[in-house]
Amino acid sequence: MKKIFLLLFIAVITLNAAGFWTLTGLQKANVYVKNDVSLLKPSTIKTIKEKMYTALENLGVQTKAQDSPTLMLAMEDLDDDGTHYVHINLALGEEVQTYRADKSSTFALTYSDYDFIDVDLDELDSGVLESVDFLLSQFSEHFNDDKE
């Protein structure tokens, strides 16, 4: 019986494209980029930050506010004979209050999504930017779905 409920629950989540993450009520956020891809151009990092700020502002989320949740993009790579495998993770971290008896505050990820790409060295920057665009569009879609 438990297996049936579990399968039904997974099917409902999959069919409705719902997730365990919530962006409901997000009004402000800071941007942080952690880059462990050594061959990425500094101009690409600057472009990524601009894309993140623009995406948040287009959603009506105030940026550069003190004591705000942080929208973080972390990138790391593995080089294998000229092909770069890049893992890109977009996450929102913030202080939340638990429903425990002591109502303790803790830091939690309230959104997370990732992309894993493989690109040649000459397409590294454009491949990473394309992946960032994809992740930000997913974030925006989830944000808009949570508003409804």
TATA-V324413 format. One record per residue. N is the residue number from 1. RES is the residue in one letter. PSI is psi as a letter, one per 20 degrees, with the letter a starting at -180 (NA if undefined). Layout:
# TATA-V324413
N/RES/PSI  N/RES/PSI
This chain:
# TATA-V324413
1/M/g  2/K/h  3/K/h  4/I/g  5/F/h  6/L/g  7/L/g  8/L/g  9/F/g  10/I/g  11/A/g  12/V/g  13/I/g  14/T/g  15/L/h  16/N/j  17/A/k  18/A/r  19/G/r  20/F/i  21/W/q  22/T/p  23/L/j  24/T/p  25/G/j  26/L/o  27/Q/h  28/K/q  29/A/q  30/N/r  31/V/p  32/Y/p  33/V/p  34/K/o  35/N/o  36/D/k  37/V/n  38/S/h  39/L/j  40/L/p  41/K/q  42/P/h  43/S/h  44/T/g  45/I/g  46/K/g  47/T/g  48/I/g  49/K/g  50/E/g  51/K/g  52/M/g  53/Y/g  54/T/g  55/A/g  56/L/g  57/E/h  58/N/h  59/L/i  60/G/j  61/V/p  62/Q/p  63/T/r  64/K/k  65/A/q  66/Q/q  67/D/l  68/S/q  69/P/q  70/T/p  71/L/o  72/M/p  73/L/o  74/A/p  75/M/p  76/E/q  77/D/r  78/L/p  79/D/p  80/D/n  81/D/l  82/G/i  83/T/p  84/H/p  85/Y/o  86/V/p  87/H/p  88/I/p  89/N/p  90/L/p  91/A/q  92/L/p  93/G/q  94/E/r  95/E/p  96/V/r  97/Q/p  98/T/r  99/Y/j  100/R/r  101/A/h  102/D/j  103/K/l  104/S/q  105/S/q  106/T/r  107/F/p  108/A/q  109/L/p  110/T/i  111/Y/q  112/S/p  113/D/q  114/Y/r  115/D/q  116/F/o  117/I/q  118/D/p  119/V/q  120/D/q  121/L/g  122/D/i  123/E/j  124/L/g  125/D/g  126/S/h  127/G/g  128/V/g  129/L/h  130/E/g  131/S/g  132/V/g  133/D/g  134/F/g  135/L/h  136/L/h  137/S/h  138/Q/g  139/F/g  140/S/g  141/E/g  142/H/g  143/F/g  144/N/h  145/D/h  146/D/h  147/K/h  148/E/NA
